[in-house]
Amino acid sequence: MVNPLGQLSKMSIAAFSGPKMLPNEQIGRMEALINPENYTQEFKIEYNEEQGEGTSANAQNYQKTANEKMDFRFLFDRTGAFPDSLPKPDGVMGDINNFKDLTYKFLGEIHRPPYLILTWGTLVFPCVLESLSIEYKLFKSDGTPIRAEIKAGFNKFVDEELRANEEDKQSPDLTKVHTVKDGETLHWLAYKVYGDSKYYIDIARVNQLVNFQTLQEGQQIVFPPLEK
């Protein structure tokens, strides 16, 4: 994926110790060695199937809309075939351990694995890791893996405050002014304010931002009411 400046955008994963995923709660970050070739999104609506009295058909009673899920395949390669992933003595094991520490490791201070944000171009996906499998594909003569593929499933995570704002139909949709904190991005702020990162283009236009890839700490951003 190429950003508006013509540069290759690497997918990144950031880990946080708190559910609000504020910049000062970030505990780690890594970029994909090789961007995924594709990913899948899953949307699911759950129903209670109860057979109506005197009928042979089941009543599809709405129960809930399940959280969005996303599945990625990450390629880790230390064969020297890719310029951004040169060979290492331990092959891909260091990269895989870093990935597991960032996404899967149980954190004693919060009594759970970390909260995550996947970012790639316009994609901003706050989530938690749901599943992880590793397939080792190529090896050095001593058995050290030099190529592996990770299949990772992520479950969307929505902070309760944001969820309440989204579900509060009585709340007025007023213009908001936000002072940028260190590490915040326009995509993430669009998600926090509107519940969808796709509105970053509208925000950039309203604020006349030329280089919206990097926001400055202390910068003020106006978030107008938008028709969604």
N, C-alpha and C positions, 0 to 999 in steps of 0.2 A: 504494500500500500504506500502510495506516494503522497506526501503532504502538499499543501498549496505552494510551498517554496521550492518544490521539485526534489526534495530530499526523501530518501527511503525512510519510512516510519517503522520503527521496530515495535512490536507488541511488548507491553510491559505489564508486570504484575507487582502491585504494591500491597504490603501486609500492614495491618493496623491492630492495635491493642484495644481499641474502643469501637462501639457500634456506630458512632457518628463519623468515624474515619476522618478525623481532623488531621491537618498536617503535622501537629505536634504529637499525634498518636501513631505516626508511621514508624514501624520497627524494622522495615526492610523493603528492598525493591530489587527486581532483576528484569532484564530484557531477554526476550527469546533469542537464542543463538541464530535460529532460522525461523522466519515467520511461518505460521501455519498456512497450508495451501487452502484450507477451507475450515468451516466450523458449522455446527448445527444448533438450531434453537428449538426448544420444545415448549409448547403451550398446552395446558391441560385443564379441562373443566371436569370437576367431579360431581357425580349425581348419586343420590340414593335411589336404588331401583326397588320400588315396592309395588306389588301387584294390586291393582285396584279391585275392590270388592265386586264380585259378580262379573269380572272380566278376565280374559286370558293374557292381557298385555300388561307390561310393567310400566308404572308411572315414573317418568324421568324427573324426579324432584331435585332441583339445584341444591347442592351442598356447599361448594366453594370453588373458587378459581385458584388452582395451584400456582405456586411460584414458578416463574419462568426458569428454564434450565438451559445451559449451554454446554456443548461438548467440543473439546479441542484435541487435536493430535499435535504434539510438539516433537520435532525431530532434534535429537542431540547428536552431533557428529564431530569427531576429533580425528578423522582420517586425513585431513588436509585438503579435502575436496572443495571446501568452502572458505573463502578468504577471511570471514569473520569468526571462524572456529578452528584455529590452528591446533595441531596435535599437542597433547599434554601427556606426561608420564603416566598419570592415572586414567587416561582415556576420558570417558564421559562420566566417570563415577563422581568426580567433584561437582560437576554441573548438576547431576541428578540429586545428589545430597543437598545442594543449595536449594533446588526446587522443592524438595521434601521439607526442608527446614522452614522455608518461607510459607508454604501452603498447608502442610499436613501436621507439622510438629505441635504437640500439646504444650500450651504455655501455662506454667504453674501460676503465674500472677493473675491470669484471668480465667483459669480453670477450663480452658477450651482451646481449640486451634484458632488461628487469627482470622480476622475479617479481611476480605480481599477486595481490591479493585483491579479489574482487567481493563486496560486502555490500549486501543489500537485505532489510529485515525479518529473517526467520529464515534467509535464504539467506546462507551464507558459503562462497565457492568459491575456494580457492587455485588459481592457474592461471598459464599463460603464454599470450600471444597467439599464435594459429596463423594467422589470416587476417584481412584487413582490406580492405574495399572501400567507396568513397564515391560516392554518387549526389547530384549537385547538382540542385535542383529549381526554385528560384525565384531571380531575379536583380534587382538594381537596374538602372537605365537604363545605367549605365556597365559592367555585366557583373559587378559584385561579387555573389557568392552570398549570399543571405540565408536560404536554407533548404536543408538537406542531410540525407541519411540515411546513417548508417554501419552497415554490416553487419560484425559482428565475431565471429569464432569463437575460443573459448578452450578450451585443453586442460588438464585437471586436473593439478596438480602436487602430488606428495606428497614431502616431505622424506624422505631415506633413513632417518633415525633413527625417524621416525614409521612409515614403511613396515615397518621391522624390528620395531617394537613390535607392529604389527598382525599380522604374520605369525608372531611368536613364540608358538606355542600353549602353551608351557610357562610363560610368565610369569604370576605370580599376579595376580589382579585385586584389588588392595588399595586401601583408602581412601587418598587423596592429599590433601595440603594445599598450596595454591599461594598465594604472595604476589604480588599483582597488581602488574604493572609499568605504567608510564605508557602509555596508549594501548590497552591490552588490553581486549577486550570479552568478555562472557560467551559469546556465540556462538562466538567464535574459540577461547576456552579449551575449550569443550565439544568442538570439533573436534580440538584438539590432544590432549586426554586420551582421548576416546572414539572419535575418528575420524568423528564425525557431529555437526553443530551442533544437531540437533533436541533434544538432551538438555539444552539450556540451561534449559528450564522445570523439569526435575527438580532441576537444580543450584540454581536460584533458590528452589525450595520447601525443599530441605534446608537451605540457608543463611538462610532466612527473609528473602530480599531483596525489598524493596518496589519500589525504583527500580533495576532491574537493567540499564537502558539505559546507565547511566554508572557504571563502577566507579572506586573511588578508589585511587590509587597507595598501596601498602603494605597494602591490605585483604587479609585472608586468606580464601580460599575453599576449602571442603571438597568434594572430589570422591569420592563413595562408589562402591563397586562397583554397577553397574547391570546388569539383565538386558537384553541387546540382542536 
